[in-house]
Each structure stands twice: as structure tokens, then as C-alpha cells.
Amino acid sequence: MNGLSTIVLAALLLASPDTPHVYRLRSTSPADAAIPAPLDLGSLPDLFLRAVPHGSSKNDLRPESRLEIVRYVDGEFAHAVKPLPGGKKGFRMRAGVPFDEKGLKQALANEGAVANAGDTVQITAIEFKEREIVLEINGGTKKHGRWRDHVSVGVGNGPMSAGTPAPGPAQGKPHGTVLILDYGRPLPDMSADDLKQDLAGLLDFSKERSAAVQWVDTLPPEYKKAIQDRRAAVGMDHEMVIAAMGRPDHKVRERDANGDETEDWIYGTPPAKTVFVTFSGDKVVRVKQFP
């Protein structure tokens, strides 16, 4: 699709979250594209301009910051600093205040642990709410196949908190959890590193070299360089794009002039930097950036 129709499509997508063929994407195991000249937003239809959200405060989390967090946190591996509790409701943390050790012990006593201190865990989805960031760990609280079949886990030897049980997850139960990071106010603007620091009470990202990084080292040089630069390139497959840019904000399917199905992965929210990655089958055939 041409540049203008692509942007208008994104605007309609933002204006109507229930648009058919829009799917929420989840993380999986893990020829440069020409970038067009900047788009003049003033030339777009009123419909598009009305659909572009405007933050209520200059200090609120910006669309480009959300994109950075998705790119640099979603899909990342970390070491659990403490046992991670299970339970359908997840575990709530308050940002910017001392870690709630008592609340963690109570959650572990009630729900058991899905990971022990020292285990390698993965962020498998991120959701932004008005005052909270919700992070899915190891597939979340729904029943899945065993995530440990896909992720190498290292168990640390560090002592657990006294009196804190950390039983392994029972067969047939969810093997992941959800962390709810509560800011107590509209989400402030932050970087990916800021978010990682807010999670430091439970997760340590500093020493983890994931299997995804080792996999990247086996790729052809042009794709390895694109992933290092955090960008998509023509010829990449879905896994490579996820490794480079994380999960997209939106996903749209349509048919081209030949009747072949294509799929656009959309990163960002206009008028901020927005990248459209178009797949035909499992391969990237086009990358466009606005502005």
C-alpha cells in the first residue's frame, strides 16, 4: 500500500481498536530498506489528524518512549532476584517506593513460586495502562506448554528469604506470572533503562546474555547488523524482526493488487516516528518510516 493509505489505515486502527484483522502479538523465541522522505503531516486528511492521540501532559509517557520500551524490554531475559509468585492476579509492585518484602512473602505463601531466585525468566508481553505497566513473565498466568521447554534456565545458589517457600510449579498449572508495576499516577515519561531499574526489586537484566543473542551471532552479517541497529530489513523473517524491534504496536492484514495476503507490523504512533514492516509470507518485502 502507498504511504498515504498506510498512514490513514494506521489512524483508523488507532481510532477503532476493534477493527477486524487486528491481532495482539506475543513474543516468541527469538538489503537494507529504502527510507522515504519525511511525510508532511499537514497534508493528511482531517480523519487522520483527529485519530492521533495527544498526551494530557508533557510529562506523560510519550509514544516514542513506549516504542523504545517495547523494543528493549519486551522479549528480554533477566535473572529473578527473588522468587516470583504465581496466581491469576499477578504480583503488584509500587514504583519509586521501597520494595514490599512482606507483600512478596504473603503472595508466595498464598500462591507458591513459579520461579526461584537465580532463575532465568523472560518478559513475554507488555501492556500499558493509565497508571500501570503490566509485564507478562514466561507466558503469563494462562495455561501454556511448558515455557522451560523453550528457555534455558539457570538456578542460582543464593539463599532465599527466611521462611519463604518456593515450590516448583505443579504440572498442568501456569508456569508464568504477571508483574504489575503501579506508578500511582498517569504513566510518566521514561526510558527502557528506567523501567528496568523500577523492576530491580525482582528482576536483574544486567548480567543476562540470552539465547536470542547467541542466535543472532549465527545470522548473515547484514541481518546481524540490522538487529544490532534495532531496525528491520528486507528479507528478514518474523523472528529476526522481533529480535530487532520487539513486538509491534499493531498488526494489520490485507491483500495486495495481485490478491496475495500481506501483513503490516506497525511500530509507533503518528505523529511520532512510525515504522511499517510489510511481510509476504514469512519474509519482509518492504519497510517504510514516517516521518
Secondary structure by P-SEA (a helix, b strand, c coil): ccaaaaaaaaaaaaaccccccbbbbbbccccbbbbccccccccccaaaaaabbbbcccccccaaaaaaaaacccccccccccccccccccbbbbccccccaaaaaaaaacccccccccbbbbbccccccccbbbbbccccccccccccccbbbbbbcccccccccccccccccccbbbbbbccccccccccaaaaaaaacccccccccccaaaaaaaaccaaaaaaaaaccccccccaaaaaaccccccccccccccccbbbbbbbccccccbbbbbbbcccccccccccc
